[in-house]
Structure formats: C-alpha cells, structure tokens
Amino acid sequence: MMTKKLIHVYTGEGKGKTTAAMGLAMRGRT
C-alpha cells in the first residue's frame, strides 16, 4: 500500500498561517 505525503507551505503577510498549519496537522492525525 502506497502512502502519499504532502507538504503545505503557508507564507505571506498577516495572521492565519500558524492557525491554518495547526488545523491541518490536527486533521491529518485523525
């Protein structure tokens, strides 16, 4: 069985990058 690995990179000015990354990490664990 092959697993697919993805890397998401959040860049740019302003807020929301850390929150988005944490939300994605939480969804990935379930």
FENLINUR-V241035 format. One record per helix or strand of 3 or more residues. SS is the DSSP state (a for helix, b for strand). FROM is the first residue (numbers start at 1). TO is the last residue. If there is no record, write none. Layout:
# FENLINUR-V241035
ss=SS from=FROM to=TO
ss=SS from=FROM to=TO
This chain:
# FENLINUR-V241035
ss=a from=17 to=29
